[in-house]
């Protein structure tokens, strides 16, 4: 059975908060590096799951970093076909 995760973008007020929230919600290991490279590495190692972004307008508070963050999720989903990224 596929695991389902929901990421509420309103809880990502800045880079640090975004990485902490993503790591906690997706169950990343304690050694997660809190950066885009570490995010990509953890996403490409995940087992079959759906990751749904809710309130995606909340990412606007991250400015240009929001595009980079979403790009990492999209790129990881191309590499790891077990994960599916969904935007509300």
Long-range contacts (C-beta under 8 A, 24 or more apart in sequence): 2-48, 2-49, 2-50, 3-47, 3-48, 3-49, 3-50, 4-49, 4-50, 4-52, 5-49, 5-50, 5-51, 5-52, 6-52, 6-54, 7-51, 7-52, 7-53, 7-54, 8-54, 8-55, 8-58, 9-53, 9-54, 9-55, 9-56, 9-57, 9-58, 9-59, 10-55, 10-58, 11-58, 12-58, 12-59, 12-61, 12-62, 13-61, 14-61, 14-62, 15-62, 15-65, 18-62, 18-65, 18-69, 26-51, 36-68, 36-69, 36-72, 39-69, 39-72, 39-73, 39-76, 40-72, 40-75, 40-76, 43-72, 43-73, 43-76, 43-77, 43-80, 43-83, 44-76, 44-79, 44-80, 45-80, 46-80, 46-82, 46-83, 47-82, 48-82, 48-83, 49-82, 49-83, 49-84, 50-83, 50-84, 50-86, 51-83, 51-84, 51-85, 51-86, 52-86, 52-87, 52-88, 53-85, 53-86, 53-87, 53-88, 54-88, 55-88, 56-87, 56-88
